Every structure is written in structure tokens, then in C-alpha cells.
Amino acid sequence: MKLPEELLDAAEAYRNEVQKKLVVGHELLYLSQDDVKRIPVTPAEILDRTEKALIAYSAKKVDMPSKIALHPITDTFFHAMPAYVPEEFAVGIKWGSCYPGNREKYGFPQAQGLIIYSDHLSGLPLAVLDCKYVTEIRTAAVTYTAIKYLAPEHTETFGMIGCGVEGRQHVKNIETVLPGLKTIYVYDIYEKAAEKLIEDYQKTLRARIVKASSYEDLVKNSAVIASATVAAESYHPIIEDRWISGGKTILLCEGHTLYQDSIFKRADKYIVDSREQVEQFAAYGFYPFGHPPIHAETGEVAAGKAPGREHPGELIIANNFGMAVEDMFVLRLLFDRALEHAIGVRLPL
Ligand SMILES: NC(=O)c1ccc[n+]([C@@H]2O[C@H](COP(=O)([O-])OP(=O)(O)OC[C@H]3O[C@@H](n4cnc5c(N)ncnc54)[C@H](O)[C@@H]3O)[C@@H](O)[C@H]2O)c1
């Protein structure tokens, strides 16, 4: 995909602004995870950028080949995730990994990686940054976008399965998209993770956060259910079909790992972030029983090009596996703000 001719002057003007703060071609901005966290942005801005990313992807306004995956050890992966967003003058690549055994074995979170952010006019690197926080905030924002269009009206109950990095970020600002929540159920195989989430966030949320006693307890009691656990290669479903009634919205960060296949097959609407990526991951063996027909992409629903929830009784599943374009939309904002606030370290090229 090419930069439209009519944007060339604006692109040069933007590059000149960047040049005032960073000597492009001679240095790059390095942002550690702490640096990224210090950049002043609001959850509303992140949600806005992420929703725009989903819409732009589905409107085919970005260049984003499906991510390339390597799987060195069972249930681990590296993803190479490039994207170019002409209208944002944003181009880069995330080299992200997921090693679910990391915490136990090495004391690190499972998701790791770096992003290289570049100048689309010259091809020169602008920034290298730790990708963890960007991934964390944009992934929760993808779920929030899906909730805006797919959750039942007046939702009072939300369930979060997995209370690690992503689960915590999902719960943190959930009331911005589900303002009527009364109860938030949380569940983690590592009980202390659920307890810590409650301890940290109960003071800032109106809804009561309750540690669910089991998967069954959580899914039966929650109208909207999100999960962020482990994207397993092998299929070991734990959540049973008979626990899932109509009217629920199920939001997946890790593919089909947790749920019995028949739940997907009987869903009224099955929505994904990228049709192309779903097919690619099916080829890697991630959907051993196939996936149901795809109703729409999340970006098509957000743009109003495909219906979201139409009836209170619909069972809707959104499988958002993550896209580089989300990182790039958020990164354009973070990069500009980091330069504005002189955050990060300049490294010579
Ligand atoms: N879709 C996306 O864009 C995207 C982005 C980032 C991460 N992810 C995925 O989200 C998942 C979570 O990532 P994270 O960074 O939060 O990891 P994390 O290790 O910080 O948290 C995972 C939590 O899930 C718990 N857990 C593991 N298996 C479980 C199970 N079967 N039932 C209940 N709890 C379980 C763990 O104890 C841990 O607390 C990973 O699969 C990752 O690949 C997806």
C-alpha cells in the first residue's frame, strides 16, 4: 500500500516536526517499559486509537500482512507483526513472544518483545521500545471496543478469566464501557493472581469484585466474559457448553483454548479481528475442529458496516487474536507524546 499523493506534503511537515526533537538518521529514541508507562496518555485516547485501528484495518486502509509465527517449544510463539498506516504516517514491526512457563521458570511475564518504529519517508528507524505495555493497553482496548457493540444492554455482570497482565488491564477500566456493572467475577488457576487483582482494583471500581469459585461459577453468573490465559496449541477445553446460556458475550484474547467447540458452532454471531489471520492460524493447527462462519470483523461492526448485537438473547463470540495495526495506531500517539515530554533515551545509530 502506498502513501496517497495528497498526503505527501503533510507527511513531510510531520517529519520536519519530528526532526526538531530527534535527529532522524543519527539517533533513535529508546523507550524502556517504564518510559512507555510514563508517557501521559488517557485510557479514552487508547480506546479511541485502538477502535480507529480496527476500523482502518477492516476498511483496508492499512498495509498489514498476517503475522508470521515461530513456535520453538510447545505452546510458545514468536510473532513478527509489521504494519503501515499511511494516514497516520506510522510504520513499524513488533517482534513479540509468549512463553507461558516464563513466570514459574524465570520469573518473567509470558508476553515479551520489542517494537521498531520507523520513518515511512526515509525508512530510517525512529524508535525502539519495549512492547509489553503497548500490547497490554491496546489488547484491553480491543476487548472494550468489542464490548461497546456486542454486550447486552444494561450489563450488570462481567467475568474475567485469567488475572495476569492482560486480565488486570481488562478489569482496570471496564466501567468506562460497562458503566452499569454491579459485579465483576474474576478467576485464575493461580488464586493469588485473582486476590491481588481484587486488592489492587476494588478501591477504584464501583462494582464489587468477587473471586469466582470455579469456571462454572464465573461463566454462569457473567453476561460478558473475557479471557486472557494461555494460547495453547493443543485443545483442552474446560468451559462446558451446558454452562453457556443465550444472551452472553464472550471475548477471547487467546483463541479457542478454553471453550468446548460446540459453543463456537452454535454462537449466533462469531466475530474476529482479522479473517485473514484466522485462516492463517487455522493452517498452523489452532482450530482443530475448524472455526464457525465469520459474521464480521470487529472493525466492520465498529464502523457500522455489519450489525453488532441485535437481540438480547444472542450468543456472541469475538475472537480478537491481536493485530500489528493496533500497535502502530497507539504507537503514533505514544511516540509523539514521548518526544513532546522528552521521555526516553536517545541512542546513536
Ligand atoms: N489477542 C491479543 O492481542 C493478545 C495480546 C496479548 C496477550 N494475549 C494473550 O493473552 C494471554 C494472557 O497474556 P498475559 O500477558 O496476561 O499473561 P500472564 O501470564 O500475565 O497472565 C495469564 C494469567 O492466566 C492464568 N491462567 C493460565 N491458564 C489459566 C487457565 N486455564 N484458567 C484460568 N487462568 C489461567 C495465569 O495464572 C496468569 O495469571 C496469553 O495467551 C497471550 O498470548 C493476546
The ligand as a MOL file (V3000), in Angstrom:
LIG
                    3D

  0  0  0     0  0            999 V3000
M  V30 BEGIN CTAB
M  V30 COUNTS 44 48 0 0 0
M  V30 BEGIN ATOM
M  V30 1 N -5.1350 -11.1020 21.4400 0
M  V30 2 C -4.1480 -10.3060 21.7040 0
M  V30 3 O -3.9450 -9.2980 21.0560 0
M  V30 4 C -3.2450 -10.6370 22.8360 0
M  V30 5 C -2.3200 -9.7010 23.2880 0
M  V30 6 C -1.5530 -10.0050 24.3940 0
M  V30 7 C -1.6990 -11.2210 25.0190 0
M  V30 8 N -2.5920 -12.1090 24.5190 0 CHG=1
M  V30 9 C -2.7730 -13.4190 25.1400 0
M  V30 10 O -3.3890 -13.2230 26.3870 0
M  V30 11 C -3.0000 -14.2640 27.2460 0
M  V30 12 C -2.5880 -13.6980 28.5930 0
M  V30 13 O -1.4550 -12.8700 28.4560 0
M  V30 14 P -0.8780 -12.1190 29.7420 0
M  V30 15 O 0.1910 -11.2430 29.2310 0
M  V30 16 O -1.9720 -11.5470 30.5400 0 CHG=-1
M  V30 17 O -0.2290 -13.3450 30.5180 0
M  V30 18 P 0.0150 -13.5090 32.0980 0
M  V30 19 O 0.9000 -14.6840 32.2460 0
M  V30 20 O 0.4170 -12.2110 32.6880 0
M  V30 21 O -1.4410 -13.8750 32.6670 0
M  V30 22 C -2.0990 -15.0790 32.3800 0
M  V30 23 C -2.8830 -15.4600 33.6320 0
M  V30 24 O -3.7430 -16.5400 33.2810 0
M  V30 25 C -3.6930 -17.5130 34.3090 0
M  V30 26 N -4.0630 -18.7800 33.6910 0
M  V30 27 C -3.3160 -19.5880 32.8970 0
M  V30 28 N -4.0520 -20.6270 32.4710 0
M  V30 29 C -5.2930 -20.4600 33.0050 0
M  V30 30 C -6.4990 -21.1780 32.9070 0
M  V30 31 N -6.5920 -22.2870 32.1920 0
M  V30 32 N -7.5750 -20.7080 33.5750 0
M  V30 33 C -7.5190 -19.5790 34.3350 0
M  V30 34 N -6.3960 -18.8640 34.4580 0
M  V30 35 C -5.3040 -19.2770 33.7790 0
M  V30 36 C -2.2730 -17.4520 34.8350 0
M  V30 37 O -2.1800 -17.9660 36.1510 0
M  V30 38 C -1.9790 -15.9570 34.7650 0
M  V30 39 O -2.3200 -15.2810 35.9660 0
M  V30 40 C -1.8940 -15.0330 26.5080 0
M  V30 41 O -2.4490 -16.1770 25.9330 0
M  V30 42 C -1.4700 -14.0980 25.4300 0
M  V30 43 O -0.9950 -14.7730 24.2820 0
M  V30 44 C -3.3600 -11.8390 23.4620 0
M  V30 END ATOM
M  V30 BEGIN BOND
M  V30 1 1 1 2
M  V30 2 2 2 3
M  V30 3 1 2 4
M  V30 4 1 4 5
M  V30 5 2 4 44
M  V30 6 2 5 6
M  V30 7 1 6 7
M  V30 8 2 7 8
M  V30 9 1 8 9
M  V30 10 1 8 44
M  V30 11 1 9 10
M  V30 12 1 9 42
M  V30 13 1 10 11
M  V30 14 1 11 12
M  V30 15 1 11 40
M  V30 16 1 12 13
M  V30 17 1 13 14
M  V30 18 2 14 15
M  V30 19 1 14 16
M  V30 20 1 14 17
M  V30 21 1 17 18
M  V30 22 2 18 19
M  V30 23 1 18 20
M  V30 24 1 18 21
M  V30 25 1 21 22
M  V30 26 1 22 23
M  V30 27 1 23 24
M  V30 28 1 23 38
M  V30 29 1 24 25
M  V30 30 1 25 26
M  V30 31 1 25 36
M  V30 32 1 26 27
M  V30 33 1 26 35
M  V30 34 2 27 28
M  V30 35 1 28 29
M  V30 36 1 29 30
M  V30 37 2 29 35
M  V30 38 1 30 31
M  V30 39 2 30 32
M  V30 40 1 32 33
M  V30 41 2 33 34
M  V30 42 1 34 35
M  V30 43 1 36 37
M  V30 44 1 36 38
M  V30 45 1 38 39
M  V30 46 1 40 41
M  V30 47 1 40 42
M  V30 48 1 42 43
M  V30 END BOND
M  V30 END CTAB
M  END
